[in-house]
Structure formats: C-alpha cells, structure tokens
Amino acid sequence: MAQKLLHGVLLLRQLGTSRCLLPIRFLSVRGPGQALCMGCQCTSAGGFIGRQGYKQLQVACVRRSLGTTTTNTREPFSNSSVSLHRDSGPHFHLTQLHGPTVEEEEAFQQRLQGCSSSRQVFSLLHSVGIMSDNMAAAALHRVADLEQAGTCLKNPAVLEKDTIRALCFQLEQESRRLTDAGLASALLACTRLFLDPWSTLMVRLVSESQERLDRGVMTVVQLCTLGQAMVAIEGPNCVMLEQAMEQIQKQEPAQWSLAELVAVYRFLQSAVFQNGKYQDLLNAMHAHALTVSSRLNPTAVSVLLNALVTLNQTQATPLVINLCKQAVRHVPHFTDDELTGVLGALMHFGHSDHYFVDAMEKYVPTMTFTSHPETVTQVIQFFSSRNILSPTVLDAVAESFVYRADDFSTTQVAKHIMALGKLGYLPPNAGTVFRKVENILHSHFSHFQPQSLLNLLHSCTLVERFPVNFVSKVFKSYFLQQLQEDGNRVDRYVLAQLTQLYMTMKLECPFYEGPRLPPKYQVKSFLLPGRSLETPVDLHLYNSVKTGLVNLLGARHYFGSKVLTSNCYTLDVEIKLDEEGFVLPASHVDEVYKRIAVCIDGRKRFTVNKRQLLGKEAIKQRHLRLLGYEVVQIPFYEFEKLQTRPVLWNIYTRKSSPTVTG
C-alpha cells in the first residue's frame, strides 16, 4: 500500500479556544510495490522507550488536520496486512469484514489468559490469521500483564519483537477504522506498555479518540477506558478526561449495568480526584452498588473495595460491610492480586466478620505453598491487624514459611514475625521458624531496612525469642543514625521499641554483654498517644475496680492509679504492703516490703476471639514480675462474672498465683 508523505500537521486542540502545533514523527514512505520494512519505520513500535513512565503531553487532545493532509485511497480494512522483510514475519491482519465470530473471540480470549509468558502470546498470535481490533488490544493487554514491573517493563526488548511491531503498525494504519471499544482499549494497552506518547501510533489513537469523544458516541465503559488511558498519558488534569467525565455524569448510575458500574469505579480510582470532586456521582454509585452487590463477581468485589480505599470513601461503611459479606463466598475464587486487595481494603476500613474469617480459615491452608508471597503476607497481616488469633491460619503460614522463606523479601519476613509477636502466638514449629529467621538475618542482615529490622527483633522478644547477637548491632551508633530519616528526630514509638528491647536484654538475657542503648534514645514511658507499647486501661472497667477498692480498703489514698514506674511501664493500680502484709498509703516510700501491680485487662488487651493477651501486654506483665512486682490480673471476662468484693479479696489473699482464675 503506497502512501504519500503527509504534508499536513497534527493540531493540538484544547477544549475551548486554544490551539497549538504538535511536532510528530511521520512514517517513512516506500514507492509502489516496495515492502514496508518494520525495522525502518518511525512508528510507535520504533519509538518504544526505555524510560520509566511518560513525559506528560502539554496538550489536552490531538486531532488530525484533514484539510492539509493528502493520502491515497486506503485499501479495504479487511485486506489490511503488514509485510516484514519479504513476508518473514507474522501473518495476521485486523478486520471488521467477515471477522471472527463471537465464539472464536471468546476462545481466543480464553487461550490468551492461559498464556504465562509473552512468547506464548506471540505464538498464539502467529496461529491466528484474522483478528478483530478487540482481540489485538487484548493481546497487548496480556503482554502488559506479563511484563509490567511497577513503572517499567521487566523486559523492554519484548517491544522490539516483530509480532508486537506488526500489531502496533496495523493499529496505527487503521486507527480511523477501529471500533470505539477497540480504539479505547488499544490506547490503554499502549499506555500500559509505556509506549512513547509522542510516537505516531499514540498520537493517531489519541487524535481519533478525540474525534469520537466530540461526537458523543462512546458508551460509559468506553469512556472509562479512554479516561484511564488519558490519565496515564497526561494526568488527572487532562481536558479530554474532563470531557469524558461530563458525558459519564449525564448518565444515571441507577440504570448502569454491572460492567458499567465497575468500569466507572475503576476509572475514578485511576484518576484519584481530590477535594471531594464528583462526590455526588460517587454517592449515587454507592447506592446502586448496594442494590446489585449480590451479583458482583470476585473481580468486581475487589475493584469496588480498592476504589473505596483509593477514593477515601470513609462514609461508605454500609457498602464496605455488604461487599465483605459478598467476599465470603468468593474467597476460594479470588486471584492472588484480588485477595490481596480485598484484605488491604478490609484492614483500611477496620472491618471483618466471623463469616469471612471462617472462610479464610478454610481457604488459607490450601494456598500458603502456592500463592504469591505478598498475598500470604497480606493474609497474616490481616489477622494481626484485626487481633484475630487463628491457630489454623497462623500454623499454615508458619509451615509454609519454613519452606518458602527465600521467596519472601526482607520486609515480608519481618511482617510474618511481627504478626506472631503482636498476637503473642507461637506455632507448633516455632523452633524451626525462628532458626530460619536467624539464618535469614545472618545472610541478609544488611538488606533489611532499619525500621523493618527493629520491628522484627522487637517482635521476637514479645514471644520470648531473644536475638541477642543481632540486638548488639542495633545499639551501635551507625544503626541508630540510620533510624533518623532525612536528619529528622527518631519517632517516639521507635525510641520506645529500642528502650523495651534494651530492657529485655537486661531483664531476660543477663548474659548480654553488648553495647548499651545511649540515654538520648531512651523514653520515660511506654504509654504514648497513638501507637503505644501499652494499651490504655479500659475506663469503665477501671472505675468499677476503683470503686470496689475504695469500699474494701476504706479510703482512696491506699492505692495508686496509673502509676508510672522508673522502668517506663504504667501500672493500672499499685498497692504497697509492709512486711506483715498491711496496706500502706500510696504515698508511702519507706518500709515497702511488697508492691502489687494490678493489671485491669479490658477487651482491647486480648485477641478478639480468644482469651489470650496480646504480645505487648504479655511482655509487660513478664517484665513487671522480673522487676519484683507481684502481678495480679483482673481480666474483663472474670470481672464480669464475679462480684467486686470477691475479686478484690483475691488480690490480698492469693500469694502464690499472680493471676485470677475462674
């Protein structure tokens, strides 16, 4: 197909009044009968970039100036093809005339999803003689799925393959004949492959999209796909994006299909509009989503939950609860990415229910050895963040950790141990798990981020595992300086971790002879606002105990409340006794023979589903005993069963046992 050199220019048109010229690289032109050498074309395929991301276009849209463009008559779309160095390349072409049937397209899509590498995608394309533009776009999307690694491609050379170049060349040549769906999908696929936004292919696709957008012929799903592509190219301030949103807002969300609803949520998530923009539209979408949530598939549930997180829809709690209910039946059917997103969203909103937990307990043992490390890590983080102690889940994760530890990043390893420490739980294979952790620390110590390493070592001590050899490195000045991000002061919670870690070495590892923690890195109290190494006392339970103590002892001054000790811990109640066992006033300093630390443990100090203290509360009581206190625990579940006086009487009569039992 011969084509004269394009003498016109491509105009940039801002919606409104502004216009400016856009420099574009044109295709090389061959004479009649000459094959187009793909290696020589200045097309999008020749403009593949190794950069990470895009330089933003400085325009809102691109349109072809037809009045200044002269071309020969196009060949029929059904006969469009590409020759590669004397027909040595792939033999397929796009068509809308006598194209593949619906069944053939569905079969192609299924085979495409079964491809686990770009090479397999190329082989599939070689086996297809005729394809639709939707099939072509789907192939590009699949390559992006397989090759994307953050903001770049794992193997940029994949874009130089003849198959990709031929496919892109046909999309470029036939951009005006693509269907609306195929056009938008192809443009989005190109952005996911990080093609140069100034390349001829991209400019032609954007130009054609602008013309379709101006005509107002695109459906809601197509507008969303186009919008996602323009966000990737120009960012959320793109004029074409605003134009697409105007057309979407003219629609009534209550009339949308499930596909349209999911598409708009995904689109709004990708754009991340700020300052409550389009909140009225979102509210209408939430209301509609509530009515159709029972028909959402696993992908849709994951998309909606993640969109609610990204868009910070904190007021959409009813929808979150409903989506969590729907997630219960989808747990075994989520992909790794979908399950990771669902768990992340539920953690973000602080929600879970026992049906979802039950479903996870059945599913997790079947996936720990095969799922992606990030998914397994997210699972254990979810149970930890919700304070749910599930031996079934934790044991399964611990078992797989021993065999798959090398697959996990240092951050993921730390998160596994942090979960065990927070819940105060040791799996049956704890010895093997911590030997594995020790091996990882020996071989990858320098690979850990300072904060991640501190979290790991501190969590070990919560479950009475003492990494003495590694703690000595933490108290050295070099490591302590690393904790100071950008020269700022170390966070108080981090200082509290360091202080408790050092205290643990002194109290529980008397043989420790490593460096001391400098005083300037030590805190005076572990009870901090926000994140804290102690859980504040439950005020309702505390007041009940205080009233009982006053009645029993006869006066308020015989016990102290919320007493800060010299060892950084805060006592809920402190009672002092002389050598004969008589109660001394709280202000008494001399002749104190015994100190009783009364731990008034409310619900928040336990895991939510079992009567087990959290790790930080267990280490506190352990340390208080080592410091000479007689620890008496008043757990909420026993206090609720007994009268105040019998419970308090146990404080004085029970000498041998430090806790109250039922």
C-alpha positions in Angstrom: 0.0 0.0 0.0 1.6 3.2 -1.2 1.2 6.3 0.8 2.4 9.8 0.0 4.3 11.7 2.7 1.9 13.6 4.9 2.3 17.3 4.3 -0.1 18.4 7.0 0.4 18.8 10.6 -1.4 17.4 13.6 -3.1 20.1 15.6 -3.4 20.2 19.3 -6.8 21.4 20.4 -7.6 22.3 24.0 -11.4 22.1 24.6 -12.3 25.7 24.4 -10.3 28.1 22.3 -6.6 27.4 22.5 -4.7 25.7 19.6 -1.1 24.9 19.0 1.1 22.9 16.7 2.4 19.4 17.7 5.6 18.1 16.1 5.2 14.5 15.0 7.5 11.9 13.5 6.0 10.6 10.3 6.2 7.2 8.7 8.8 6.5 6.1 7.3 6.1 2.7 8.0 3.5 0.1 7.2 3.6 -3.6 4.5 1.3 -5.1 5.4 -2.3 -4.8 8.0 -1.8 -2.1 7.6 -3.6 1.2 7.5 -1.6 4.3 10.4 -2.6 6.5 9.3 -2.6 10.1 12.8 -2.1 11.3 13.0 1.2 9.4 9.6 2.6 10.3 9.4 5.6 12.6 6.2 4.2 14.2 5.2 3.6 17.8 7.0 0.3 17.5 10.2 2.1 16.6 9.5 4.6 19.3 9.5 2.2 22.2 11.1 3.8 25.2 13.2 2.6 28.0 12.2 5.4 30.2 10.1 4.8 33.3 6.7 6.4 32.8 5.7 9.2 30.4 6.6 12.8 29.9 3.3 14.5 30.1 1.8 15.8 26.9 1.3 19.5 27.2 -2.0 19.3 25.4 -5.4 18.2 26.2 -6.1 16.4 22.9 -4.7 15.7 19.5 -6.6 16.0 16.2 -5.6 15.4 12.6 -5.9 18.4 10.3 -7.7 16.7 7.4 -7.7 19.8 5.3 -3.9 19.8 5.0 -3.4 16.0 4.7 -3.3 14.3 1.3 -3.3 10.5 1.1 -4.0 7.8 -1.5 -7.2 5.9 -1.2 -7.0 3.3 1.6 -7.2 -0.3 0.9 -10.2 -2.1 2.3 -9.8 -2.8 6.1 -10.4 -6.5 5.6 -7.4 -6.7 3.3 -5.0 -4.7 5.5 -1.8 -6.5 6.3 1.8 -5.9 7.1 4.9 -7.3 5.3 8.0 -7.9 7.3 11.2 -8.2 5.4 9.8 -10.2 2.4 7.0 -11.7 4.5 9.3 -13.3 7.0 7.2 -12.1 9.9 3.8 -13.0 11.4 0.9 -13.4 9.0 -2.3 -11.9 10.5 -4.4 -8.8 10.0 -7.2 -6.9 11.6 -10.6 -7.0 10.1 -14.1 -6.0 10.6 -15.4 -7.5 7.4 -16.0 -11.3 7.7 -14.2 -11.2 11.0 -14.0 -13.8 13.7 -17.3 -14.9 15.3 -18.2 -14.2 18.9 -17.3 -17.8 19.8 -13.9 -17.5 18.1 -13.2 -14.3 20.0 -14.2 -15.9 23.3 -12.0 -18.9 22.6 -9.1 -16.6 21.7 -9.6 -14.7 25.0 -9.5 -17.9 27.0 -6.3 -19.1 25.3 -4.8 -15.7 25.8 -5.5 -15.8 29.6 -3.8 -19.2 29.6 -0.5 -17.7 28.3 2.1 -17.4 31.0 4.7 -15.6 29.0 5.0 -13.1 26.2 6.4 -15.8 24.0 3.3 -17.8 24.3 1.2 -14.7 23.4 3.3 -14.3 20.3 2.8 -17.9 19.4 -0.9 -17.6 19.8 -0.9 -14.5 17.5 1.0 -16.4 14.9 -1.7 -19.1 14.9 -4.4 -16.6 14.2 -4.9 -15.4 10.7 -7.6 -12.9 11.2 -8.5 -11.0 14.3 -10.6 -8.1 15.5 -9.3 -4.9 17.0 -10.6 -6.1 20.4 -8.5 -9.2 20.1 -5.5 -7.2 19.1 -5.9 -4.9 22.1 -6.5 -7.9 24.4 -3.2 -9.3 23.2 -1.3 -6.1 24.1 -3.0 -6.0 27.5 -1.9 -9.6 28.1 1.7 -8.7 27.3 1.4 -5.8 29.7 0.1 -8.1 32.4 3.0 -10.4 32.0 5.8 -7.8 31.6 4.8 -4.9 33.8 7.0 -4.4 36.8 5.9 -1.2 38.6 6.6 1.8 36.3 8.6 -0.1 33.7 8.7 -3.4 31.8 10.7 -6.3 33.1 12.0 -6.9 29.5 11.7 -3.8 27.3 13.1 -5.8 24.4 9.8 -7.5 24.1 8.5 -4.4 22.4 11.0 -4.9 19.6 9.6 -8.3 18.6 8.2 -8.4 15.0 4.8 -9.6 16.3 4.3 -6.6 18.5 5.6 -4.2 15.9 3.3 -5.6 13.2 0.3 -5.4 15.5 1.1 -1.8 16.5 1.6 -0.9 12.9 -1.8 -2.2 11.8 -3.4 -0.4 14.7 -1.7 2.8 13.6 -2.6 2.4 10.0 -6.2 1.6 10.6 -6.9 3.9 13.6 -9.8 5.5 11.9 -11.5 2.2 11.2 -11.2 0.8 14.7 -14.4 0.3 16.7 -14.9 2.6 19.7 -14.2 -0.3 22.1 -11.1 -1.4 20.2 -9.8 2.1 19.9 -10.1 2.9 23.6 -8.7 -0.5 24.7 -5.8 -0.3 22.3 -4.8 3.2 23.6 -5.0 2.0 27.2 -2.9 -1.1 26.4 -0.2 1.2 24.8 0.0 3.2 28.0 0.4 0.0 30.0 3.3 -0.9 27.7 4.8 2.5 28.3 5.0 3.4 24.6 6.3 6.9 23.8 3.3 9.3 23.9 4.8 11.3 21.1 5.0 8.3 18.7 2.9 8.2 15.6 0.7 5.3 16.9 -0.1 7.0 20.2 -0.8 10.4 18.6 -3.1 8.8 16.0 -5.0 6.9 18.6 -5.4 10.0 20.8 -6.5 12.1 17.8 -9.1 9.5 16.7 -10.3 9.2 20.3 -10.8 12.9 20.5 -13.0 12.9 17.4 -15.1 10.1 18.8 -15.4 11.9 22.1 -16.5 15.1 20.3 -19.3 13.1 18.6 -20.5 11.8 21.9 -20.9 8.2 20.6 -18.9 6.3 23.2 -20.6 4.2 25.9 -19.9 4.5 29.6 -17.4 1.6 29.6 -15.6 3.0 26.5 -15.4 6.5 28.1 -13.9 4.9 31.3 -11.3 3.0 29.3 -10.4 6.2 27.4 -10.2 8.1 30.6 -7.8 5.7 32.2 -5.6 6.0 29.2 -5.6 9.7 29.3 -4.8 9.7 33.0 -1.7 7.6 32.2 -0.6 10.0 29.4 -1.4 13.4 30.8 -2.5 13.0 34.4 -5.8 13.9 36.2 -5.9 17.5 34.8 -6.4 16.4 31.2 -9.1 18.2 29.3 -10.2 15.1 27.5 -10.6 13.5 30.9 -12.9 16.2 32.0 -14.9 15.9 28.7 -15.3 12.1 29.3 -16.5 12.8 32.9 -19.0 15.3 31.7 -20.5 12.6 29.4 -20.5 10.0 32.2 -22.3 12.3 34.6 -25.1 12.8 32.1 -25.9 9.1 32.7 -28.0 7.8 35.6 -26.0 5.4 37.8 -29.1 3.6 38.8 -29.5 2.5 35.2 -26.0 1.2 34.8 -25.1 -2.4 34.2 -22.7 -4.2 36.5 -19.9 -3.8 33.9 -20.6 0.0 33.6 -20.6 0.4 37.4 -17.3 -1.5 37.9 -15.8 0.4 34.9 -16.6 3.8 36.5 -15.3 2.8 39.9 -12.1 1.6 38.3 -11.8 4.8 36.2 -12.4 7.1 39.2 -9.8 5.1 41.2 -7.2 5.6 38.5 -7.9 9.3 38.3 -7.9 9.8 42.1 -9.9 13.0 42.0 -9.2 15.3 45.0 -11.2 17.6 47.2 -14.4 15.6 47.0 -14.7 16.0 43.3 -17.6 14.0 41.8 -18.7 13.0 45.3 -22.4 13.3 44.3 -21.7 10.8 41.5 -19.9 8.5 43.9 -22.8 8.7 46.4 -25.2 7.6 43.7 -22.9 4.8 42.6 -22.6 3.6 46.2 -26.4 3.5 46.5 -26.7 1.5 43.2 -23.8 -0.8 44.3 -25.7 -1.7 47.4 -28.7 -3.0 45.4 -26.6 -5.1 43.0 -23.8 -6.3 45.3 -25.2 -9.8 45.4 -24.5 -10.2 41.7 -20.9 -9.0 41.8 -18.2 -11.5 40.8 -14.8 -11.8 42.6 -13.1 -9.2 40.4 -15.9 -6.7 40.8 -15.9 -7.0 44.6 -12.1 -6.5 44.7 -12.3 -3.5 42.3 -15.0 -1.8 44.3 -13.3 -2.3 47.7 -10.0 -1.0 46.3 -11.7 2.0 44.7 -13.3 2.9 48.0 -9.9 2.9 49.7 -8.2 5.0 47.0 -11.0 7.5 46.9 -11.1 7.6 50.7 -14.8 6.9 50.9 -14.9 6.6 54.7 -18.6 7.3 54.7 -19.4 4.3 52.6 -19.4 1.9 55.6 -22.7 0.1 54.6 -21.2 -0.7 51.2 -18.0 -2.0 52.7 -19.9 -4.3 55.1 -22.0 -5.5 52.1 -19.0 -6.2 50.0 -17.4 -8.1 52.8 -20.4 -10.3 53.0 -20.2 -10.9 49.3 -16.4 -11.6 49.6 -17.2 -14.6 51.9 -18.5 -16.8 49.0 -15.7 -15.6 46.7 -12.7 -16.3 48.9 -11.7 -19.5 47.1 -12.1 -17.8 43.7 -10.1 -14.6 44.2 -6.9 -14.4 42.3 -3.8 -13.5 44.4 -4.0 -9.9 43.4 -7.7 -9.7 44.1 -7.4 -11.3 47.6 -4.5 -9.0 48.4 -6.7 -6.0 47.5 -9.7 -7.2 49.5 -7.7 -7.9 52.6 -5.9 -4.5 52.3 -9.3 -2.7 52.0 -10.8 -4.5 55.0 -7.7 -3.5 57.0 -8.1 0.0 55.8 -11.7 0.3 56.9 -11.1 -1.8 60.1 -13.8 -4.3 59.2 -14.2 -8.0 59.3 -16.9 -10.5 60.3 -16.7 -14.1 61.6 -18.1 -15.5 58.3 -15.2 -14.0 56.4 -12.8 -15.3 59.0 -14.3 -18.7 58.8 -14.0 -18.7 55.0 -10.3 -17.6 55.3 -9.6 -20.4 57.8 -10.8 -22.9 55.3 -9.0 -21.5 52.4 -5.6 -20.4 53.7 -4.2 -23.9 54.4 -4.8 -24.7 50.7 -2.9 -21.7 49.3 0.1 -20.9 51.5 2.5 -23.0 49.5 1.3 -21.8 46.1 0.1 -18.2 46.4 2.3 -15.1 45.8 4.4 -14.2 48.8 2.7 -10.8 49.0 -0.7 -12.5 49.2 0.5 -14.8 52.0 2.0 -11.8 53.9 -1.2 -9.9 53.5 -3.2 -12.8 55.0 -1.2 -12.9 58.2 -1.2 -9.1 58.3 -5.0 -9.1 58.1 -5.4 -11.4 61.1 -2.8 -9.5 63.0 -4.3 -6.1 62.3 -7.7 -7.3 63.4 -6.2 -9.0 66.5 -7.7 -12.3 65.4 -5.9 -15.3 66.8 -6.4 -18.2 64.3 -4.1 -21.1 65.0 -5.3 -22.7 61.8 -4.2 -19.8 59.7 -1.0 -19.0 61.6 0.1 -22.6 61.7 -0.4 -23.0 58.0 1.5 -19.8 57.2 4.3 -20.8 59.6 4.6 -24.2 58.0 4.9 -22.7 54.5 7.3 -20.0 55.7 9.9 -22.6 56.7 10.0 -23.9 53.1 9.4 -20.7 51.2 11.3 -18.1 53.3 13.8 -17.5 50.5 10.8 -16.4 48.3 9.9 -13.6 50.7 11.5 -10.2 50.8 13.1 -8.9 54.0 10.1 -6.7 54.6 7.7 -9.7 54.2 9.8 -11.8 56.6 9.6 -9.0 59.2 5.8 -8.8 58.7 5.4 -12.5 59.4 7.2 -12.3 62.7 5.5 -9.0 63.6 2.1 -10.8 63.3 3.2 -13.6 65.7 4.6 -11.1 68.1 1.5 -8.9 68.1 -0.8 -11.8 68.7 1.6 -13.4 71.2 1.4 -16.7 69.5 4.0 -19.4 68.8 3.1 -22.0 66.2 4.0 -25.7 66.8 7.1 -25.4 64.6 8.3 -22.2 66.3 11.8 -23.6 66.8 12.1 -24.2 63.0 10.6 -20.9 62.1 13.0 -18.9 64.3 16.0 -20.9 63.2 15.0 -19.9 59.7 14.7 -16.3 60.7 18.1 -16.5 62.3 19.6 -17.8 59.1 18.0 -15.0 57.1 19.4 -12.4 59.5 22.9 -13.9 59.2 22.8 -13.9 55.4 20.7 -10.8 54.6 21.2 -8.6 57.7 22.4 -5.6 55.6 19.4 -6.0 53.2 16.8 -5.1 55.9 15.6 -1.6 56.2 16.4 -0.2 59.7 12.8 0.2 60.8 11.9 -3.3 59.4 14.8 -4.9 61.2 13.9 -3.2 64.5 10.3 -4.4 64.1 11.4 -7.9 63.6 13.8 -8.1 66.5 11.3 -6.4 68.9 8.6 -8.8 67.8 10.8 -11.8 68.6 11.1 -10.6 72.2 7.3 -10.4 72.5 7.1 -14.1 72.2 10.3 -14.8 74.3 12.7 -15.3 71.4 15.8 -13.3 72.1 18.1 -12.5 69.1 21.0 -11.4 71.3 23.6 -11.5 68.5 21.7 -9.1 66.3 20.5 -6.8 69.0 24.1 -5.8 69.8 24.3 -4.4 66.2 21.1 -2.4 66.7 22.5 -0.4 69.6 25.6 0.7 67.7 25.7 4.4 66.6 25.7 3.6 62.9 22.4 1.8 63.1 20.8 4.4 65.4 21.8 7.1 62.9 20.1 5.1 60.1 16.8 5.4 62.0 16.9 9.1 61.7 15.2 9.6 58.3 16.3 12.7 56.4 18.1 14.0 59.5 14.9 14.2 61.5 14.5 13.1 65.1 13.7 9.4 65.6 10.0 8.7 66.1 9.0 8.3 69.7 7.4 4.9 69.0 10.7 3.8 67.6 12.5 5.0 70.7 10.1 3.1 72.8 10.8 -0.1 70.8 14.6 0.5 71.3 14.1 1.1 75.1 12.0 -2.0 75.6 14.4 -4.1 73.5 17.3 -2.9 75.7 15.3 -3.5 78.9 14.5 -7.0 77.6 18.2 -7.7 77.2 18.9 -6.6 80.8 16.0 -8.4 82.4 15.7 -11.6 80.4 19.2 -12.0 79.0 21.5 -11.3 81.9 24.4 -12.8 79.9 24.1 -10.0 77.3 27.3 -8.0 77.2 26.8 -6.0 74.1 26.6 -2.2 73.6 24.3 -0.1 75.9 21.5 2.0 74.4 22.5 5.7 74.8 20.3 7.6 77.2 19.2 10.0 74.5 17.5 7.1 72.7 15.5 6.0 75.7 12.0 7.1 76.6 10.5 7.6 80.1 7.1 6.0 79.3 5.9 3.3 77.0 2.4 4.7 77.1 2.3 7.0 74.1 -0.6 8.7 72.2 -1.5 6.8 69.1 0.8 3.8 68.6 1.9 2.6 72.0 3.7 -0.3 73.6 0.9 -0.4 76.3 -2.8 -0.5 75.9 -4.5 2.2 78.0 -6.7 0.9 80.7 -10.4 0.5 80.0 -12.0 3.4 81.9 -15.3 1.7 82.6 -13.6 -1.4 84.0 -11.1 0.7 85.9 -13.9 2.8 87.5 -15.6 -0.4 88.7 -12.4 -1.8 90.2 -11.6 1.6 91.8 -15.0 1.8 93.4 -14.5 -1.7 94.8 -11.1 -0.9 96.1 -12.3 2.2 97.9 -15.1 0.2 99.6 -12.7 -2.6 100.5 -9.8 -0.5 101.8 -11.8 2.3 103.3 -10.1 5.1 101.6 -8.8 6.2 98.2 -5.3 7.0 99.3 -4.4 3.4 100.0 -3.7 2.6 96.3 -2.2 4.5 93.4 -3.7 4.7 90.0 -1.9 4.9 86.6 1.4 4.9 88.3 4.5 5.5 86.1 7.3 3.3 87.2 11.0 4.0 86.8 11.1 1.2 84.2 8.7 3.0 81.8 5.7 0.9 82.5 2.4 2.4 83.7 0.5 0.4 86.4 -3.2 0.5 86.3 -3.3 0.2 90.1 -0.4 -0.1 92.6 -0.8 -1.4 96.2 2.0 -1.3 98.7 2.3 -3.7 101.6 4.6 -3.7 104.6 6.4 -6.8 105.8 3.4 -8.0 107.8 1.1 -7.7 104.8 -0.6 -4.5 105.9 -1.6 -2.0 103.2 0.5 1.2 103.2 -0.7 4.6 101.8 0.1 5.1 98.2 2.4 8.0 99.1 4.5 5.9 101.4 8.1 5.4 100.3 9.9 3.8 103.2 9.4 0.3 104.6 7.6 -1.0 101.4 8.1 -4.8 101.5 5.9 -5.8 98.5 4.4 -4.0 95.6 1.3 -5.4 93.9 0.7 -4.4 90.3 -3.0 -4.8 89.5 -3.5 -5.2 85.7 -7.1 -4.3 84.8 -7.2 -6.0 81.4 -10.0 -4.9 79.3 -11.1 -6.4 76.0 -8.5 -4.5 73.9 -5.7 -6.2 75.7 -6.7 -9.6 74.4 -7.2 -11.1 71.0 -10.8 -10.6 69.8 -11.7 -14.3 69.5 -9.7 -15.9 72.3 -8.8 -15.1 75.9 -5.1 -14.6 75.2 -3.2 -11.5 76.0 -1.6 -9.6 73.1 2.2 -9.8 72.9 2.8 -6.3 74.2 0.7 -7.0 77.3 2.3 -10.3 78.0 5.8 -8.9 77.9 4.7 -6.1 80.2 3.5 -8.5 82.9 6.5 -10.7 82.4 8.8 -7.7 82.9 6.9 -6.5 86.0 7.4 -9.8 87.7 11.1 -9.7 86.9 11.2 -6.2 88.4 9.9 -7.6 91.7 6.2 -6.8 91.4 3.5 -9.3 92.3 1.3 -9.1 89.3 -2.4 -9.7 89.8 -4.5 -9.8 86.6 -8.2 -8.8 86.6 -9.4 -9.8 83.1 -12.6 -8.4 81.9 -14.3 -11.8 81.4 -13.7 -12.8 85.0 -14.7 -9.5 86.5 -18.0 -9.6 84.6 -18.8 -13.0 86.2 -17.9 -12.2 89.8 -18.9 -9.6 92.4 -16.5 -6.8 93.0 -15.6 -7.8 96.6 -14.6 -11.5 95.9 -12.4 -10.4 93.0 -10.6 -7.7 95.0 -10.3 -10.0 98.0 -8.2 -12.3 95.8 -5.7 -9.5 95.5 -4.7 -9.8 99.1 -5.3 -13.5 99.9 -3.7 -15.0 96.8 0.1 -15.1 97.4 1.3 -17.9 95.2 -0.6 -17.3 92.0 -0.1 -13.9 90.2 -3.3 -14.2 88.2 -7.0 -14.6 88.9 -8.5 -17.8 87.5 -12.1 -18.7 87.0 
